[in-house]
Amino acid sequence: MILKGIDVLFSNVIKLSHAIFQQVVKPGDVIVDATCGNGKDALFLAQLLQGKGRLVVYDIQQEALDRAKNHFENHLLIEERRIIEMKLCSHEYIQEEGAKLFHYNLGYLPNGDKQITTCRASTIASIQKALELVSPSGVVSIVCYPGHEEGAEELLCVDQLAVNLDPSKWEVCTHYSVNRKKAPRLFLFRKRQD
């Protein structure tokens, strides 16, 4: 289902981020999913790239990459799969200079070990690196989940980073449901063109 108009604003942050990806990602772009998880965001991004460009996915858990690979094999065409590079390592090791989009869906692997989560130190290090690597007019998108202790700390750190970005170089916005306690929150950082 494709959401349009005001419905996008009242959808969950994942659907909203996907609507934004549709505006940002074009075939031929380099895209980074810094926290692959089950691969649902990467699947959507691969379909947007239409077998052209490059999609690099990172995760620290082999289980996540295996689930994602299975998901890709079941839902993507061969040409869409061949542009995906999977890296078993922390997102703080991203290195894709000039990528059009860096996407983070923080927290823990759905239906996985909830003790293994993204952590504020490596997340902030990775986001700071993404801000250096992203192309002019490129986007860094981050979905935070404050419903668990590390996620709440991560949200505070991402928010602090966001409010301190130079407005002459960055456009920054956030979206969340203000009347839902501990609602997931989407941050978007867009690099201004020189």
N, C-alpha and C positions, 0 to 999 in steps of 0.2 A: 504494500500500500504506500503510495506516494502522498505525503502530506504537503499541502500548499497553504499559503496565506497565513492567517492567524492560527490555524490548527497546529502549525509547526511550533509556534511559541508556547503552546500549552501541552505539547507532547513531552515524553520523557527525554532526558538529556542525550541518550544514545540516538534516538530518532532525529533529534535536532542536529546532533553532530553529523549524522549521515546526510541530512538535507544540506548542511554547509559543505560537506565533501563534494556534493554534486555541483556546487558553484565554484569550487577551488580546483578540483582535480580534472585534468584533461589527458587523453591518451598521449603517451610519450613522456610524461612527467616521471621524476624520481620521487617516490613516496616511502616514508618510514612509519611502520607500526611498531613503536618502541616497547609495547607490552602486549604481545600476541594473544595470550590466553587461549581460548578455544578457537580463535581465528575468525570470529564473525565480522569484526571490523575489517580485517584484512581481506576477507572474502568480498565484502562490499567494495573495497578499494580496488581489488583486482578486476572486478567487473567494470568499474569506471575506467580503468586503464585500457581495457579491451585488447589485451595482449601486446600493448606497446608501452615502452618505458621500463621501469624497474620498481618492484615493491620489495623492500627489505623488512623482515619481521624479526624481532628480538624477543626472547624469553629465557629466563634462567632455569625453567623446568622442561626437561625432555618430554614429560607427560603432556604439557601444553602444546609443544611443537608437534607431537605425534597426533594429538586430537585435531589440531589445526590442519595438518597435512591430510588427514582422513576427510575432514570437512571440504578441503580444496578438491580432493580427488572425486568426491561425490557431487560437487556443485559447480565446478569450473570447467571450462573447455581447456583442451591441451594448451592452446596458445595463451590462455590466461594464466595457467599454472606455470608455464616455462619462464615467466618474468619474475617469479617469486624466489627470493633468496632467504633461507631460514638460518638464523644465528642463535646458537645456544650460549648466550652470555647476557650479562646485565645490560640494561639500557644505558648505563653511564658510558658504555663503549661505542656509542653511535659515532659514525664517521662520514656520513653521506652529505658532503658539502654540496650546496645548491639544491637540496631537496625542496620540493614545493610544499610538502606537508610533513610534519612530524606529529604523530598522534599517540597519546597516552591514555589508556583506560586502566587506571590504578586499582590497587586493592589485591585481592587474592583470586586464584583460579576458581571459577564457578564449579561447584561439585568436586573441588580438590581439597587439599590440606589448607585449612584456614590459618594455620600458623605461619605459612609461607606467604608473605605479603610484600608489596613494594614498600620501600622504606624512605623516609624523608630525605636522608643524606644523599643516597644514590639518585633519587628522583630529582632533587634540586640540581645536583651536579649534571644530570642528563639534560634537564630542561635548559640550564644555562648554556650547555654545549649546543643544543638544538637552536637556541636563539642566535648563536654565532654562525651556525651552518646553513640555516634556512635561507632560501633565495629571496631577493627583494620581491615584495608583495606576497611572499609565502606565509603560511600559517602554522602555528604550533597550537594544537588543541589538546586539552587535558580534562579528563573526567575524574573527579575526586569523589570518594565515598567516605564521609565522616561518620558512618554508622558503627565503625569499630575504632579502637584506640589509636592504632597507627594511622588509620585513614583520617581521623580528626586532626592529628598532628601534621600530616601531609597537607591537608587542606589549608591550615594556618600558614605553613611555609610557602605554598604556592601563592596564596593570597598576598603575602608579604612581598614576594618576588614581583607579582603583578603590579601592585600599587607603586612600586619603586622604579618601574621601567620608564625611561625617558620618553615623554609623549611626542617629542619631535622625531623619534625613531620608531615608535611602536603605537599601534592602536590596540587597546585591550578592552575586552568586555567579558562579562560572566553571566550565566543564566542558571537559575535554580528556583524551585518552588518555595517561596518565602513562608508559606503557612504549613509546611511539612517539616517537622523537626528531623534533623539529620538527613535532609534530602541530598541526593547526589548533586554535584555542581559542575557545570561545564565552564572552563576558561578558554578564551580564544585570544591569541596574541598574533597580530598581523604586522609584518615588517613593512614599514613605509619604504617606498622607492626613493632612491637617492635623488 
